[in-house]
Amino acid sequence: MLRLGEDEFLIAGKGIVVTFETVAGDERAGVESAWEGRFEAGRWIPGRRLNGDQTHQGRHIRLPPDQFGVQRVRLYRY
C-alpha cells in the first residue's frame, strides 16, 4: 500500500483484504471511491470504478487471489 495523499492510497497485490480506520477514536473511515487500473509509462490509467458490491458497501478493499491487481482508493471520514 502506498499513501498518495491525506485520504488517497494505491493498493497492489493479490489475495488481500484491506480495511481502514482513523487514528481518532471518534471518527470512522469508509471507501469513497475505488478504481481498478494500471500504470503505463509511469502514468495511472484508470479502469473500472468499483461499487458497493466490490467494496462491501465501503468497508474494505479486496484484491482477488488469482491475479495481481492495483486499485486507487479515496477514503472519507464520518
C-alpha positions, 0 to 999 in steps of 0.5 A: 500500500502506498499513501498518495495523499491525506485520504488517497492510497494505491493498493497492489497485490493479490489475495488481500483484504484491506480495511481502514480506520482513523487514528481518532477514536471518534471518527470512522473511515469508509471507501469513497471511491475505488478504481481498478487500473494500471500504470503505463509509462509511469502514468495511472490509467484508470479502469473500472470504478468499483461499487458497493458490491466490490467494496462491501458497501465501503468497508474494505478493499479486496484484491482477488487471489488469482491475479495481481491487481492495483486499485486507487482508493479515496477514503472519507471520514464520518 
